[in-house]
């Protein structure tokens, strides 16, 4: 059954408690706890036992997007702590220095495809190298990254065809000229509809559209509606649930 929700970073940047408070009354049942900066990881992980996550059927953590090789073991050690031992961990492929460290997390590791700013992780060929080195890793498909890299959506189609058996989470948003995640436009929705049928129906759909400047209930619901239009089967499954 489909699961739909937000990244806490999209709602309130690093203030994950505020994001969770805002989302408690929304029509969401999935959450990505974002620690996109290295300094945000420890406070987030230490807080997890005290967070109200009961409404969410799916919970994941977004690991920091940038850390040094010297910091990498600390990142993995923190993530493997008892409090979050079962949660999926979204990781940018270009952040990985030592594959042996991440291999120990097995299927919890979710490699995300990258946008055009990065040198790796943008294509099927580039991602395949990471899945060879982390054979149990899952896939987090960022549809906005894929569209920015190839507006024809051909590479997105190839990714979904090649890695569908690994796909557990999808990131929804649009990428603007400054490579920022913003609310979805009509053009983005139309592009995402092109690959909608390739998304496994049990994937968690996580909206990353930045709403932190005005995370009102109306604006949140509007972005949820866009997600359902982008993936029409999602609307049907949510209603059926």
N, C-alpha and C positions, 0 to 999 in steps of 0.2 A: 504494500500500500504506500502511496506517495507520502513524502514528508516534506514540509515546506517551512522555511523560516529565514532568519537573518544572521549575519555576522554581527557580534556585539560592536565591532569597530565601525560598522556602517551606521549604527544608531547613536553611539556616544564615544567614538574613538577608544581611548584607553580606559574609560570609566565603565567597566563591564557591569558593575552593580547597578548603575543607572540604566544601562541598556536593558538589563533583565527586568528591572522594575517597569520600564516602559512597555516591554513586550508581554508582560503577564496577561494583559487583557486583550491581546490581539489574536487573530485566527492563525496562529502558528504552532507547530509542534516539533520544530527542529531548531537547533542553535549551534553556531560556531563561536566558541570562546576565543577571541582574538588577542594574541600577544605578538603583534607584528614587529615590535621592537624588543631587543634583547632584555632591556631593563624591565619590561612589562611581564616577563614570563614568571619569575618567582612569585611576585604578589598574586598573580592569577592562580597559579597552581596551589599556593597556600590557602587561598580563599575557597577553592572548590568544595571542600566538605561543608562549608557554611552557606553555600549558595542554594537558592530555591530553584531546582531544575526539574521538579516533578511533572510539569506540564509538557516537557519535551521528550518525545519518543526517540530522538536522535540528538546526540551531543558530540561535538568534535572540538579539537583544539587546533588553532592555526599557530604553528611554531614561528619564531622570529624569522624574518626574511633575510636578515644579514647578521652574521656573527663571525668572529675570527676562528681560525683553526684551534687556537688555544682555548677558546670558549666553547668549542663544539662538544667536548665530553661533558661539560657542566650542563649544557642544554639537554643532552640525551639522558643524563643522570636524573635531572629534574623531571623530565617527562615520564620516566619509568618509575616514579615514586608511586607508592601504594594508592594514593587518592585518585589517580587517573590511569590506572594500569589497563583499563579496558577501552579507553577512548581512542578514536581515530585521530591521527596527527597529520595535519596538512603541512607539507614542506615544499619549498621552492627548490628545484633541482640544483640551481647554481649556488645554493647555500651549503651543499654537502661537500665536505672535505675528506672525511674518513668513512667509507662505505661500511666498514666492519662495525662501526658504532651503531649505525642505523639498521643494519641487517638483523640485529638482535630484537628489534621491535616487530619483526615479522609483518603480518598483515595489517598492523596498526598504521604503518607508514603509508601515506597517500601522496603521491607525487603529482604536483600541479603543473599543467602546461603554462608556458610563459608568453609574455607579450614581445613586441618587436624590439624593445630596448635591450633584451637579454641576448646572450650569445648561445645559449643552450635551452633545450626544453620547449622549442617553438613548433617542432614538426614531429611526425611519427618517427622518422629516422633518429632524431636527436633524443626523443623520449625512450626509444627502444634500448638505447645504451644503458640508461638508468635502470630500466626494468630487468635487463640482463644482470646487472650488478646487485640489484635488490629483487630477486625473483619472486618473493612473496608480497611485494608492495602492491598497493591498490592505486587507483587513478582518481584524481580530482580534476574534472574537466571545467576549465574556466572558459565559458563560451564567449565572453567579451575579449579575452586575450586572443582567442582563436580568430575572431572576426577582425580584430585590429591587425593581426599579422597577415591574414588573407581574407579580404572582404568578399571574395567569391564563395567562401565557406567550404571550398574543396578540401582544404587541409583539416578543417573541423570534421568533415565527413570521414576522412581517412582515419583520424584519431579515434572516432567513435566506432568505426568498423573494426579497427585493429585491437582496441583496448576495452571493448564493451564488457568483457568478462572480468575486468579489473575495476570497472567504474562503480564507485560508491557515493560520490558526492559531486554536485554541479554548482559552480559559482555563477550567479546571474547579476548582470549590471551592464553598463555601457562604459567604454573607455573614451575619454575626450582627448583633445589635442595635446594636453599636458600629461597624458597617461594616468589620469585620475579616474576612479570608479564613480560614475554619476548615474542618475536615474535613466531608465531605458527610454529611448525615443521610439517613434513608430517605425523608423527604418531598422533599428536594432531588433525590435519585436518580429518584424517580417523576416529578417535574416535568420533569427533563431528558430522560427517555424520551419525553416528548410531542413533542419536536422532534428527536429523534435521527435520524430518517430524512432530515432536511433538510441534515445535515452532509455536505459532500463527503468521500468516502472517502480522499482524499489529504491532508486537512488534518492538521496537527500538533496533537496533543492535549496541552496543557501543564497539569499540575496545579499550582494555586496554594494549595492547602490548607496552612495554616501548621502545620508539624510540627517547627519549630526547637526546641521545648522538649523533644522526645524523638524524634529522627529515627532510630529503631531500624529494622532491616530488617523486622521484623514489622509495624510501623506503616506503613512505606512500602508494603509489599506489600498491606496492608489497603486503603490509599487507592487504589492501582492497581486492585484488585479492584472498588472502588466505581465507578471510572471506567468499567470494562468493563461493569458492570451498568447504568450510566446510558446508555451507548451500546452496546447489545448487538452491533451489527455490528462494533464494535472488538474485542471478545473473539474473534470468529470469525476476523477478519483477522490478529490477533496470533498465534493458534494456527497458522493456515495459513502464516504467515511462517516 
